[in-house]
Amino acid sequence: MFNKKTIKDIDMRGKRVLVRVDYNVPIQDGSVGDDTRIRAAMPTVEYLLDQGAAVILCSHLGRPKGSPNPKYSLRPVATYLAELMGRPVAFAEDCVGPVAEAAANALQPGDVLLLENTRFHPEEEKNDPEMSRQLAGLADLYVNDAFGSAHRAHASTEGVARFLPAAAGFLLEKEIRYLGQAIANPEPPFVAILGGAKISDKIGVIRNLLKKADQVLIGGGMANTFFKAQGYPIADSLVEDEALDTARELLQDGTNKLRLPVDVVIGDRFDAQAKSKTIPMGPVPEGWRILDIGPETISAYAKMISSAGTVVWNGPMGVFEFPRFAEGTFELAKAVANSPALTIVGGGDSVAAIQQSGMADKITHISTGGGASLEMLEGLELPGLAALQDKE
């Protein structure tokens, strides 16, 4: 149940609306490399313009460490956005202060303005009330449509909502509905797939999912830490020694639910051209390392996915950037895409893998936020969502 006000609950006509978007996109040679996040927020922007609002967009880009850096300027995004929308998009060289105020004051209904990177100010990440107040001073209303940053309590995501009427955009609402439903009320059987390099990033997620899911399928580098915790010699495989005790605990807690690979693909070095071979899970030969799940594991996991009612996937099954160690990830992408279940792919490398596999259009929902989707799967409250006004 989504209990926050959305842009449909507020009259936007003739208002200046500050919209926090997630335009943290790759910039290559001065132009946008991947526009997924820009397109994801378009329905909100278009709706506000159709309602007769003037739209002021703000976002961070990269990690400029609290000071202006041309490498992280949002100017190329303004240029791209103007082409995408077929209308002028003004750009302000700052997000607060006289430059931003003058640009905001000049807006008419139907105009679009993009502010410079909010992280050019150290006060952004400190959630500084004065910066929040200055951002709020640019507009009459605030809309958060940046799910990818909703887990951060920053001036532009949480602080500003204390100074203006604040509602959710369509993208934020959609993300919360899908991920919230998957956790609170999943259609059974609920199968969660977790990969990626580290257990330490996902301890809370695994604990929460062991309570909620029927099966938790593990792959990627994080499986190695579980293997070592079980006593297998794993040679040169990536492992988190400091997480071994946690892995033992999770194995005990998840006796009937936590599934580990039964066979693996190993390489003689971490390299696209490495020699590779498949072995049943057991001692890894000296000088070798685990780089993917094996065919028996793919088959077992795919079978569970095909009979699921809800599937949530976060993290690749191997080093899918190297073609000979990509089969686990891409075969599971196919299994998830072909499953009759409600399917959710959560952020980061899993999204890249789904897109590379050509299966993206068969997934029910692809999340735009890695960290935020993980925090939702962990059952945590997102500050950027909590700050918005509740429905009456």
Secondary structure, DSSP 4 states (H G I P E B T S, - for coil): ---B-BGGGS--TT-EEEEE------EETTEES--HHHHHTHHHHHHHHHTT-EEEEE---S--TTS--GGG-SHHHHHHHHHHHTS--EEES-SSSHHHHHHHHT--TT-EEEE--GGGSHHHHTT-HHHHHHHHTT-SEEEE--GGGTTS--TTTTGGGGTS-EEE-HHHHHHHHHHHHHHHSPPSSEEEEE-SS-SGGGHHHHHHHHHH-SEEEE-STHHHHHHHHTT---TT----GGGHHHHHHHHHHTTTTEE--SEEEEESSSSTT--EEEEESSPPPTT-EEEEE-HHHHHHHHHHHHT-SEEEEES-SS-TTSGGG-HHHHHHHHHHHH-SSEEEEESHHHHHHHHHTT-GGGSSEEES-HHHHHHHHTTPPPHHHHTSPBP-
